[in-house]
């Protein structure tokens, strides 16, 4: 047995549907209701639901599916008890609801339409209501000795795996190879990524990028011994974007390290120049006269420092852009420290301007 539940707004349409000729098998129960037609039931439910004006989805639609092998040994009284116990366990005792059976498909199933507003004007909590319905269905299945949907699904999965043992065995081999190589080469960044792809190819595993009609890559396909697998079958770490992230972090760390080294070299060179020219000055350096020779010398040193820094930064950028293929590092978000510093400078300038105006 399986149970589903969902909050809906179209109560009148739902009631018309479950009582539609050709679908209706038997009307089982009318709880806290006097009417027996869809129109009468809806009018009664509306009188109660109008007490709450804030709720939008004022009805509940519940579906209970019964397995064909269980249908044969369930009498009409047993089906009524099943519907009643289901509603009670879903805590609908103080609500208005109607239960019917349908026989328009191969399997008999029960429909319950309930008023989400109870007789005291309180709203039924629908948080994880679908999970709650599935749990109640499993509990009642065990109580009445009916087929449990979860066990049937597990059995089908087991049978499906047994149907092609060669594919399952090949998938396990690919998983073992991929996880071993990822753990081995995950750290060193671009070099690790290159070694990861090389080792996969050497082990006989090939990766193919899957593209949509617009030419954008949306996934990866792994091939080994004539068997093909989606990346999700191998593991969540081997999806197109997930595999990028495994190496993007290392790339960013290398880039930051390279740029930091470049700035350190520039700072040391500038500091050494300042220390060599230190002396007593009556006039601040910004207003003092500098001879052309010193100017040329300073400009040449500044140019050398700039060249060193730019070379290091270009090297870092080449490291990132050299990944190619699957790895395309992107800048995620803004430099928040830089943005905050600029914002602080603007605020200080505004304050100075206000003080100058005498505000």
For each residue, the residues with C-beta under 8 A, 3 or more apart:
1: 64 65 66 67 70 137 138 140 141 146 147 148 149
2: 64 65 134 137 149
3: 62 63 64 65 86 133 134 136 137
4: 62 63 65 130 133 134
5: 60 61 62 63 90 126 129 130 132 133
6: 60 61 129 130
7: 57 59 60 61 116 126 129
8: 11 14 57 59 60 61
9: 56 57 58 59
10: 13 14 59
11: 8 14 15 42 45 46 49 58 59 113 115
12: 15 16 38 39 42
13: 10 16 17
14: 8 10 11 17 18 59 61 113
15: 11 12 18 19 38 41 42 98 113
16: 12 13 19 20 38
17: 13 14 20 23
18: 14 15 23 24 38 98 100 102 111 113
19: 15 16 24 27 37 38 100
20: 16 17 23 24
21: 24
22: 104
23: 17 18 20 102 103 104
24: 18 19 20 21 27 100 101 102
25: 100 101 102 103 108
26: 76 100 101
27: 19 24 30 36 98 99 100
28: 79 80 83 99 100 101 110
29: 80 83 84 97 98 99
30: 27 33 34 35 36 41 98
31: 87 92 95 96 97 98 99
32: 94 95 96 97 119
33: 30 41 44 45 96 97 98
34: 30 40 44
35: 30 39 40 41 43 44
36: 27 30 40 41
37: 19 40 41
38: 12 15 16 18 19 41 42
39: 12 35 42 43
40: 34 35 36 37 43 44
41: 15 30 33 35 36 37 38 44 45 96 98 113
42: 11 12 15 38 39 45 46
43: 35 39 40 46 47
44: 33 34 35 40 41 47 48 96
45: 11 33 41 42 48 49 58 59 96 115
46: 11 42 43 49 50
47: 43 44 50
48: 44 45 51 96 115 117 118 119 121
49: 11 45 46 52 55 58 59 115 116 117
50: 46 47 53
51: 48 117 121
52: 49 55 58 117 121 123
53: 50
54:
55: 49 52 58 116 117 123
56: 9
57: 7 8 9 116 126
58: 9 11 45 49 52 55 115 116 117
59: 7 8 9 10 11 14 45 49 113 114 115 116
60: 5 6 7 8 92 97 112 113 114 115 116 124 126 129
61: 5 6 7 8 14 111 112 113
62: 3 4 5 86 87 90 110 111 112 113 114 133
63: 3 4 5 109 110 111 112
64: 1 2 3 82 83 86 109 110 111 112 137
65: 1 2 3 4 107 109 149
66: 1 70 71 74 107 108 109 110 146
67: 1 70 71 107 146 147 152
68: 71 72 106 107
69: 72 147
70: 1 66 67 73 74 146 147
71: 66 67 68 74 107 108
72: 68 69
73: 70
74: 66 70 71 78 79 82
75: 78 79
76: 26 79 80
77: 80 81
78: 74 75 81 82 144
79: 28 74 75 76 82 83 101 108 110
80: 28 29 76 77 83 84 99
81: 77 78 84 85
82: 64 74 78 79 85 86 110 140 144
83: 28 29 64 79 80 86 87 99 110 112
84: 29 80 81 87 88 99
85: 81 82 88 89 140 143
86: 3 62 64 82 83 89 90 110 112 136 137 140
87: 31 62 83 84 90 92 93 97 99 112 114
88: 84 85 91 92 93
89: 85 86 136 139 140
90: 5 62 86 87 132 133 136
91: 88 124
92: 31 60 87 88 95 97 114 124
93: 87 88
94: 32 118 119 120
95: 31 32 92 114 115 116 117 118 119 124
96: 31 32 33 41 44 45 48 114 115 119
97: 29 31 32 33 60 87 92 112 113 114 115
98: 15 18 27 29 30 31 33 41 112 113 114
99: 27 28 29 31 80 83 84 87 110 111 112
100: 18 19 24 25 26 27 28 110 111
101: 24 25 26 28 79 108 109 110 111
102: 18 23 24 25 105 108 109 110 111
103: 23 25 108
104: 22 23
105: 102 109
106: 68
107: 65 66 67 68 71
108: 25 66 71 79 101 102 103
109: 63 64 65 66 101 102 105
110: 28 62 63 64 66 79 82 83 86 99 100 101 102
111: 18 61 62 63 64 99 100 101 102
112: 60 61 62 63 64 83 86 87 97 98 99
113: 11 14 15 18 41 59 60 61 62 97 98
114: 59 60 62 87 92 95 96 97 98 124
115: 11 45 48 49 58 59 60 95 96 97 118
116: 7 49 55 57 58 59 60 95 123 124 126
117: 48 49 51 52 55 58 95 121 122 123 124
118: 48 94 95 115 121 122 124
119: 32 48 94 95 96
120: 94
121: 48 51 52 117 118
122: 117 118
123: 52 55 116 117
124: 60 91 92 95 114 116 117 118
125: 129
126: 5 7 57 60 116 129
127:
128: 131 132
129: 5 6 7 60 125 126 132 133
130: 4 5 6 133 134
131: 128 134 135
132: 5 90 128 129 135 136
133: 3 4 5 62 90 129 130 136 137
134: 2 3 4 130 131 137 138 149
135: 131 132 138 139
136: 3 86 89 90 132 133 139 140
137: 1 2 3 64 86 133 134 140 141 149
138: 1 134 135 141 142 148 149 150
139: 89 135 136 142 143
140: 1 82 85 86 89 136 137 143 144 146
141: 1 137 138 144 145 146 147 148 149
142: 138 139 145 148
143: 85 139 140
144: 78 82 140 141
145: 141 142
146: 1 66 67 70 140 141
147: 1 67 69 70 141 151 152
148: 1 138 141 142 151 152
149: 1 2 65 134 137 138 141 152 153
150: 138 153 154
151: 147 148 154 155
152: 67 147 148 149 155 156
153: 149 150 156 157
154: 150 151 157 158
155: 151 152 158 159
156: 152 153 159 160
157: 153 154 160 161
158: 154 155 161 162
159: 155 156 162 163
160: 156 157 163
161: 157 158 164 165 168
162: 158 159 165
163: 159 160
164: 161 167 168
165: 161 162 168 169
166: 169 170 227
167: 164 170 171 227
168: 161 164 165 171 172
169: 165 166 172 173
170: 166 167 173 174 224 225 227
171: 167 168 174 175 227 229 233 234
172: 168 169 175 176
173: 169 170 176 177 224 225
174: 170 171 177 178 205 222 224 229 234
175: 171 172 178 179 234 235
176: 172 173 179 180
177: 173 174 180 181 200 203 205 224
178: 174 175 181 182 200 205 222 234 235 238
179: 175 176 182 183 235 237
180: 176 177 183 184
181: 177 178 184 185 196 199 200 203
182: 178 179 185 186 196 237 238 246
183: 179 180 186
184: 180 181 195 196 199
185: 181 182 188 192 193 195 196 199
186: 182 183 192 196 246 247 250
187: 192 250
188: 185 191 192 195 250
189: 192 193 247 250 251 253 254 319
190: 193 194 247 250 251 254 319 322 323 327
191: 188 194 195
192: 185 186 187 188 189 195 196 247 250
193: 185 189 190 196 197 247 323 326 327
194: 190 191 197 198
195: 184 185 188 191 192 198 199
196: 181 182 184 185 186 192 193 199 200
197: 193 194 200 201 207 325
198: 194 195 201 202
199: 181 184 185 195 196 202 203
200: 177 178 181 196 197 203 205 206 207
201: 197 198 204 205 206
202: 198 199
203: 177 181 199 200
204: 201 224 225
205: 174 177 178 200 201 222 223 224
206: 200 201 222 223 224
207: 197 200 220 221 222 223 326
208: 220 221 223
209: 217 219 220 221 240 326
210: 217 218 219 220 221
211: 215 216 217 218
212: 215 216 218
213:
214:
215: 211 212
216: 211 212
217: 209 210 211 240
218: 210 211 212 240
219: 209 210 230 231 239 240
220: 207 208 209 210 230 231 238 239 240 243 326
221: 207 208 209 210 228 229 230 231
222: 174 178 205 206 207 228 229 230 231 234 238
223: 205 206 207 208 226 227 228 229
224: 170 173 174 177 204 205 206 227 229
225: 170 173 204
226: 223
227: 166 167 170 171 223 224
228: 221 222 223
229: 171 174 221 222 223 224 233 234
230: 219 220 221 222 233 234
231: 219 220 221 222 234 235 238 239 240 242 243
232: 236 239
233: 171 229 230
234: 171 174 175 178 222 229 230 231 238
235: 175 178 179 231 238
236: 232 239 242
237: 179 182 242 243 246
238: 178 182 220 222 231 234 235 242 243
239: 219 220 231 232 236 242 243
240: 209 217 218 219 220 231 243 244 326
241: 244 245
242: 231 236 237 238 239 245 246
243: 220 231 237 238 239 240 246 247 326
244: 240 241 247 248 326 327 328 329
245: 241 242 248 249
246: 182 186 237 242 243 249
247: 186 189 190 192 193 243 244 250 251 323 327
248: 244 245 251 252 327 329
249: 245 246 252 253
250: 186 187 188 189 190 192 247 253 254
251: 189 190 247 248 254 255 319 320 323 327 329
252: 248 249 255 256 329
253: 189 249 250 256 257
254: 189 190 250 251 257 258 316 319
255: 251 252 258 259 316 317 319 320
256: 252 253 259 260
257: 253 254 260 261
258: 254 255 261 262 312 313 315 316 319
259: 255 256 262 263 312 313 316
260: 256 257 263 264
261: 257 258 264 265 312
262: 258 259 265 266 308 309 311 312 313 316
263: 259 260 266 267 309
264: 260 261 267 268
265: 261 262 268 269 305 308 309 312
266: 262 263 269 270 305 306 308 309
267: 263 264 270 271
268: 264 265 271 272
269: 265 266 272 273 301 304 305 308
270: 266 267 273 274 305
271: 267 268 274 275
272: 268 269 275 276
273: 269 270 276 277 298 301
274: 270 271 277 278
275: 271 272 278
276: 272 273
277: 273 274
278: 274 275
279:
280:
281: 284 285 288
282:
283: 287 288
284: 281 287 288
285: 281 288
286:
287: 283 284
288: 281 283 284 285
289:
290: 294 295 298
291: 294 295
292: 295 296
293: 296 297
294: 290 291 297 298
295: 290 291 292 298 299
296: 292 293 299 300
297: 293 294 300 301
298: 273 290 294 295 301 302
299: 295 296 302 303
300: 296 297 303 304
301: 269 273 297 298 304 305
302: 298 299 305 306
303: 299 300 306 307
304: 269 300 301 307 308
305: 265 266 269 270 301 302 308 309
306: 266 302 303 309 310
307: 303 304 310 311
308: 262 265 266 269 304 305 311 312
309: 262 263 265 266 305 306 312 313
310: 306 307 313 314
311: 262 307 308 314 315
312: 258 259 261 262 265 308 309 315 316
313: 258 259 262 309 310 316 317
314: 310 311 317 318
315: 258 311 312 318 319
316: 254 255 258 259 262 312 313 319 320
317: 255 313 314 320 321
318: 314 315 321 322
319: 189 190 251 254 255 258 315 316 322
320: 251 255 316 317 323 329
321: 317 318 324
322: 190 318 319
323: 190 193 247 251 320 326 327 328 329
324: 321 327
325: 197
326: 193 207 209 220 240 243 244 323
327: 190 193 244 247 248 251 323 324
328: 244 323
329: 244 248 251 252 320 323
330:
331:
332:
333: 336
334: 338 339
335: 338 339
336: 333 339 340
337: 340 341
338: 334 335 341 342
339: 334 335 336 342 343
340: 336 337 343 344
341: 337 338 344 345
342: 338 339 345 346
343: 339 340 346 347
344: 340 341 347 348
345: 341 342 348 349
346: 342 343 349 350
347: 343 344 350 351
348: 344 345 351 352
349: 345 346 352 353
350: 346 347 353 354
351: 347 348 354 355
352: 348 349 355 356
353: 349 350 356 357
354: 350 351 357 359
355: 351 352 358 359
356: 352 353
357: 353 354
358: 355
359: 354 355
